[in-house]
Amino acid sequence: MRPEHIEKYLITVRAGQWFGWTDSSNKIYANLIVHDGGSKPTEKECTDGLAALQAEWDEEQKEYKIQRITGVGDTSGYPNIRTQLDQLYHDMKDGKLGVAATTGSWFVGITSVKTAIAKT
């Protein structure tokens, strides 16, 4: 999941349970407290750190999506939409609906790409 809170950044700063909140139901910078005697990061360090984590996550998501479209290494990407629609047509024509749909050529093909190029 994409990091959406400064807490995701804070756990990367130091090991252990070094920080907490004066109000655990309102986890904002103003309520951040330090338990280990170390220094409290600035609010800018927290927001910049979170932004860097988000940018890294976004880049990883973009990369796996590109790889699923184009393929990577020996793994080809998704077939073009015409091929996928034709596969779906034949699967439906062959009665591969419901649970049986998981044995159809479209499902098997898409699943192989999703498995080979996993979402990170």
Residue frames relative to the residue before (quaternion, step in Angstrom):
aa qw qx qy qz dx dy dz
M 1.0000 0.0000 0.0000 0.0000 0.00 0.00 0.00
R 0.5463 -0.6251 0.4536 0.3241 3.53 -1.11 0.76
P 0.4636 -0.6740 0.4896 0.3017 3.60 -0.85 0.90
E 0.0558 -0.8367 0.5446 -0.0150 3.59 -0.72 1.06
H 0.7516 0.3270 -0.1846 0.5422 3.60 1.24 0.00
I 0.5991 -0.5927 0.3953 0.3654 3.59 -1.07 0.70
E 0.5194 0.6396 -0.4137 0.3872 3.59 1.18 -0.40
K 0.6147 0.5492 -0.3401 0.4526 3.61 1.10 -0.71
Y 0.6497 0.4795 -0.3114 0.5010 3.57 1.11 -0.66
L 0.6549 0.5565 -0.3234 0.3961 3.58 0.84 -0.97
I 0.6554 0.5151 -0.3318 0.4416 3.61 0.98 -0.72
T 0.6428 0.5080 -0.3279 0.4704 3.60 1.25 -0.24
V 0.5654 0.6447 -0.3708 0.3567 3.59 1.22 -0.39
R 0.7879 -0.0759 0.0946 0.6037 3.58 0.85 -1.03
A 0.5330 -0.6267 0.4668 0.3245 3.54 -1.23 0.48
G 0.7544 0.4020 -0.2899 0.4303 3.53 -1.27 0.42
Q 0.6246 -0.5289 0.4300 0.3811 3.51 -1.39 -0.07
W 0.0916 0.8635 -0.4873 0.0925 3.55 0.62 1.17
F 0.7750 0.2632 -0.1578 0.5524 3.58 1.18 -0.35
G 0.0294 -0.7730 0.6328 0.0328 3.52 -1.35 0.27
W 0.4488 -0.6739 0.5235 0.2653 3.54 -1.31 -0.23
T 0.4624 -0.6619 0.5044 0.3061 3.57 -1.00 0.74
D 0.7585 0.1255 -0.0834 0.6341 3.56 1.25 -0.50
S 0.2684 -0.8194 0.4857 0.1435 3.58 -0.13 1.28
S 0.6448 0.4900 -0.3380 0.4794 3.60 1.21 -0.21
N 0.7406 0.2735 -0.1804 0.5867 3.59 1.31 -0.08
K 0.0075 0.8488 -0.5249 0.0637 3.55 0.46 1.29
I 0.2305 0.7397 -0.5872 0.2342 3.52 0.16 1.38
Y 0.7051 -0.4754 0.3063 0.4278 3.57 -1.22 0.41
A 0.6386 0.5504 -0.3338 0.4217 3.59 0.93 -0.85
N 0.7178 0.4229 -0.2436 0.4966 3.60 1.14 -0.53
L 0.4518 0.6919 -0.4461 0.3436 3.61 1.29 0.12
I 0.0170 -0.7831 0.6216 -0.0017 3.57 -0.93 0.93
V 0.3396 -0.7258 0.5691 0.1844 3.55 -1.24 0.63
H 0.2649 -0.8007 0.5250 0.1142 3.57 -0.80 1.08
D 0.7385 0.4833 -0.2390 0.4048 3.60 1.02 -0.68
G 0.5886 -0.5998 0.3676 0.3983 3.60 1.23 0.17
G 0.5260 0.6252 -0.4137 0.4016 3.58 1.27 -0.06
S 0.6375 -0.5318 0.3873 0.4008 3.52 -1.28 0.06
K 0.4495 -0.6585 0.5392 0.2712 3.53 -1.21 0.63
P 0.4336 -0.6800 0.5116 0.2964 3.61 -0.79 0.92
T 0.5299 -0.6109 0.4677 0.3568 3.55 -1.14 0.52
E 0.6367 -0.5138 0.3976 0.4155 3.54 -1.24 0.33
K 0.6325 0.5287 -0.3309 0.4594 3.58 1.04 -0.76
E 0.6253 0.5231 -0.3431 0.4666 3.61 0.97 -0.76
C 0.6588 0.5118 -0.3050 0.4593 3.58 1.01 -0.83
T 0.7028 0.4493 -0.2825 0.4737 3.58 0.83 -0.93
D 0.6407 0.5045 -0.3262 0.4781 3.61 1.04 -0.72
G 0.6424 0.5265 -0.3151 0.4591 3.58 1.01 -0.82
L 0.6481 0.4993 -0.3091 0.4849 3.56 0.99 -0.85
A 0.6430 0.5220 -0.3256 0.4562 3.59 0.95 -0.86
A 0.6462 0.5121 -0.3222 0.4652 3.61 1.01 -0.77
L 0.6382 0.5128 -0.3233 0.4746 3.60 1.00 -0.79
Q 0.6552 0.5101 -0.3061 0.4656 3.58 0.99 -0.84
A 0.6491 0.5128 -0.3193 0.4623 3.58 0.96 -0.84
E 0.6420 0.5134 -0.3179 0.4724 3.59 1.01 -0.82
W 0.6536 0.5071 -0.3071 0.4705 3.58 0.93 -0.90
D 0.6526 0.5211 -0.3114 0.4535 3.59 0.92 -0.93
E 0.6558 0.5118 -0.3101 0.4602 3.59 0.96 -0.87
E 0.6410 0.5129 -0.3228 0.4710 3.59 0.98 -0.82
Q 0.6539 0.5053 -0.3162 0.4659 3.59 0.96 -0.82
K 0.6393 0.5226 -0.3221 0.4631 3.56 0.98 -0.83
E 0.6601 0.5242 -0.3093 0.4402 3.59 0.95 -0.90
Y 0.6917 0.4555 -0.3116 0.4658 3.62 0.78 -0.87
K 0.6179 0.5334 -0.3561 0.4547 3.62 1.04 -0.62
I 0.6404 0.5095 -0.3195 0.4777 3.58 0.99 -0.83
Q 0.6609 0.5107 -0.3081 0.4555 3.57 0.94 -0.90
R 0.6462 0.5094 -0.3331 0.4604 3.60 1.00 -0.71
I 0.6599 0.4884 -0.3127 0.4777 3.58 1.07 -0.60
T 0.8006 0.3264 -0.1482 0.4801 3.57 0.81 -1.02
G 0.4623 -0.6451 0.4703 0.3858 3.57 1.15 -0.58
V 0.1096 -0.7743 0.6195 0.0683 3.53 -1.30 0.30
G 0.8268 0.0856 -0.0977 0.5473 3.58 -0.91 0.91
D 0.8047 -0.2161 0.2005 0.5153 3.56 -0.83 -1.05
T 0.6079 0.5638 -0.3412 0.4429 3.57 1.28 -0.10
S 0.2738 -0.7460 0.5772 0.1878 3.56 -0.74 0.99
G 0.5290 -0.6374 0.4634 0.3147 3.54 -1.22 0.46
Y 0.7725 -0.2988 0.2552 0.4988 3.51 -1.29 -0.36
P 0.4717 -0.6263 0.5188 0.3407 3.59 -1.07 0.59
N 0.6260 -0.5336 0.3862 0.4175 3.58 -1.19 0.38
I 0.6855 -0.5251 0.3214 0.3887 3.57 -1.21 0.50
R 0.6062 0.5506 -0.3654 0.4425 3.63 1.03 -0.66
T 0.6588 0.4996 -0.3025 0.4743 3.56 0.95 -0.90
Q 0.6524 0.5155 -0.3169 0.4564 3.58 0.95 -0.84
L 0.6613 0.4959 -0.3137 0.4673 3.58 0.94 -0.84
D 0.6329 0.5158 -0.3332 0.4715 3.58 1.03 -0.74
Q 0.6302 0.5229 -0.3313 0.4688 3.58 0.99 -0.77
L 0.6568 0.5058 -0.3082 0.4667 3.57 0.92 -0.88
Y 0.6201 0.5440 -0.3365 0.4543 3.60 0.97 -0.83
H 0.7099 0.4538 -0.2670 0.4678 3.57 0.79 -1.02
D 0.6132 0.5323 -0.3533 0.4645 3.59 1.03 -0.65
M 0.6689 0.4848 -0.2972 0.4787 3.58 0.94 -0.88
K 0.6422 0.5293 -0.3141 0.4569 3.56 0.99 -0.88
D 0.7027 0.4446 -0.2500 0.4960 3.57 1.10 -0.76
G 0.5493 -0.6601 0.3746 0.3495 3.59 1.27 0.20
K 0.4417 0.6881 -0.4656 0.3386 3.56 1.17 0.42
L 0.2425 0.7485 -0.5603 0.2589 3.51 0.23 1.40
G 0.7642 0.3212 -0.2420 0.5042 3.58 -1.20 0.31
V 0.8281 -0.1211 0.1220 0.5336 3.57 -0.99 -0.85
A 0.6244 0.5542 -0.3411 0.4321 3.59 1.03 -0.73
A 0.5443 0.6281 -0.4014 0.3848 3.60 1.17 -0.45
T 0.6144 0.5694 -0.3538 0.4162 3.60 1.13 -0.51
T 0.6651 0.4534 -0.3164 0.5020 3.59 1.26 -0.06
G 0.4901 0.6831 -0.4160 0.3466 3.59 1.28 -0.05
S 0.6545 -0.5501 0.3535 0.3795 3.55 -1.21 0.52
W 0.6338 0.5243 -0.3503 0.4480 3.61 0.99 -0.72
F 0.6902 0.4839 -0.2868 0.4553 3.59 0.74 -1.04
V 0.6628 0.5046 -0.3057 0.4611 3.58 0.89 -0.93
G 0.6688 0.5075 -0.2999 0.4529 3.60 0.94 -0.87
I 0.6777 0.4734 -0.2937 0.4799 3.58 0.87 -0.93
T 0.6454 0.5304 -0.3194 0.4474 3.58 0.96 -0.84
S 0.6382 0.5280 -0.3392 0.4459 3.59 0.98 -0.75
V 0.6448 0.4938 -0.3246 0.4848 3.60 1.03 -0.73
K 0.6637 0.5083 -0.3078 0.4544 3.59 0.89 -0.91
T 0.6607 0.4899 -0.3044 0.4804 3.59 1.06 -0.70
A 0.6954 0.4809 -0.2794 0.4550 3.58 0.87 -0.94
I 0.7646 0.2013 -0.1070 0.6029 3.58 1.07 -0.75
A 0.0959 -0.8629 0.4956 0.0212 3.52 0.41 1.27
K 0.4983 -0.6148 0.5232 0.3162 3.51 -1.19 0.64
T 0.2312 -0.7988 0.5435 0.1145 3.56 -0.83 0.98
